[in-house]
């Protein structure tokens, strides 16, 4: 399946941006989810294949450990634990972030906007860089990253394929959400042909929960109230409940 024509020019601009820069900061939104984490890791692995240096830095002090099966997950650093002398940031690619508030404290590390690029599928809150690709129709930021990798001609190995599959399957809810497209199914079928095991990844993301997470789900269900003749359901969880789990 040929990639959508609307992507061709912007993808070429991103490849030019990558070619002319190095020492990239890669980051996603605070309270990073599967798409943000997978998009950052997929881009990191891609840059590594191009012999580029990149630093994966999130504002979050701790990321969702369900995604530790992804290559380089343990290389991700928290802004709060970062040793400034360990990085030499000259450019940045911000992924799955609609604006500075959602990037959080890590925004302090951004270079001049002329050296910043952003890829996202959320409604834009701020202009963050010289090069911006915002596509609200895309299912996920990871699917957009795939278009760049594919256009580069770089071979997608199994670890890259796992990251790409993860980001798409997470943000489409296992292809059950209305944002799922034929292109998403095509991309993920390619990742499966490379060696991704859908059952394994789906189980990790959607069905394996810690004891703390199950307790929190139980608390939420206990507080559930319905309105508008059952059309709207509301659950209540306090900050103390939420901060101890990534459920």
Long-range contacts (C-beta under 8 A, 24 or more apart in sequence): 1-182, 1-183, 1-186, 3-147, 3-150, 3-151, 3-183, 4-183, 7-144, 7-147, 8-151, 10-133, 11-147, 11-148, 11-151, 12-151, 13-131, 14-117, 14-119, 14-131, 14-133, 14-148, 15-148, 15-151, 15-152, 17-91, 17-117, 17-131, 18-47, 18-50, 18-52, 18-93, 18-148, 21-90, 21-91, 21-115, 22-52, 22-53, 22-90, 22-91, 23-52, 23-53, 23-54, 23-55, 23-87, 23-88, 23-89, 23-90, 23-91, 24-52, 24-53, 24-54, 24-55, 24-89, 24-90, 24-91, 24-92, 24-93, 25-54, 25-55, 25-57, 25-87, 25-89, 25-91, 25-92, 25-93, 25-106, 25-109, 25-110, 25-111, 26-54, 26-55, 26-56, 26-57, 26-92, 26-93, 26-94, 26-95, 27-56, 27-57, 27-58, 27-59, 27-92, 27-94, 27-95, 27-97, 27-103, 27-106, 28-58, 28-94, 28-95, 28-96, 28-97, 28-141, 29-96, 29-97, 29-98, 29-102, 29-103, 29-104, 30-58, 30-59, 30-60, 30-102, 30-103, 30-104, 31-60, 32-58, 32-60, 32-63, 32-64, 32-96, 33-64, 33-96, 33-170, 33-171, 34-64, 34-66, 34-67, 34-166, 34-167, 34-169, 34-170, 34-171, 34-205, 35-96, 35-140, 35-141, 35-142, 35-167, 35-168, 35-170, 35-171, 36-95, 36-96, 36-97, 36-141, 37-63, 37-64, 37-67, 37-70, 37-73, 37-76, 37-166, 37-167, 38-67, 38-70, 38-142, 38-163, 38-164, 38-166, 38-167, 38-170, 39-95, 39-96, 39-119, 39-140, 39-141, 39-142, 39-144, 39-145, 39-163, 39-167, 40-76, 40-95, 40-96, 41-70, 41-71, 41-72, 41-73, 41-76, 41-163, 42-142, 42-145, 42-146, 42-149, 42-160, 42-163, 42-164, 42-167, 43-93, 43-95, 43-145, 44-72, 44-75, 45-71, 45-72, 45-157, 45-159, 45-160, 45-163, 46-145, 46-148, 46-149, 46-152, 46-154, 46-160, 49-154, 49-155, 50-152, 50-154, 53-88, 54-93, 55-87, 55-89, 57-82, 57-87, 57-106, 57-109, 58-106, 59-103, 59-104, 59-105, 59-106, 60-104, 64-246, 65-246, 66-204, 66-205, 66-208, 66-246, 67-166, 67-205, 69-162, 69-201, 69-204, 70-159, 70-162, 70-163, 70-166, 71-159, 71-160, 71-162, 71-163, 72-159, 79-104, 79-105, 79-106, 79-108, 79-109, 80-105, 82-109, 90-115, 91-115, 91-116, 91-117, 92-116, 92-117, 92-129, 93-117, 93-118, 93-119, 94-118, 94-119, 94-120, 94-128, 94-129, 95-119, 95-120, 95-141, 95-145, 96-120, 96-121, 96-122, 96-140, 96-141, 97-122, 97-128, 98-122, 98-123, 98-124, 98-125, 98-126, 99-124, 99-125, 99-126, 99-128, 100-125, 100-126, 100-128, 101-125, 103-128, 119-144, 119-145, 119-148, 138-179, 139-168, 139-171, 139-172, 139-177, 139-179, 139-180, 139-181, 139-184, 140-167, 140-168, 140-170, 140-171, 140-172, 140-179, 140-184, 141-167, 141-171, 142-166, 142-167, 142-168, 142-171, 143-167, 143-168, 143-183, 143-184, 143-187, 146-187, 156-190, 156-191, 156-194, 157-194, 158-194, 158-195, 158-196, 161-190, 161-191, 161-194, 161-195, 161-196, 162-191, 162-196, 162-201, 164-188, 164-191, 165-191, 165-192, 165-196, 165-198, 165-201, 166-201, 166-205, 169-198, 169-201, 169-202, 169-205, 170-205, 174-202, 174-206, 209-247, 210-245, 210-247, 212-244, 212-245, 212-247, 213-245, 213-246, 213-247, 214-247, 216-241, 216-242, 216-244, 216-245, 216-247, 217-247
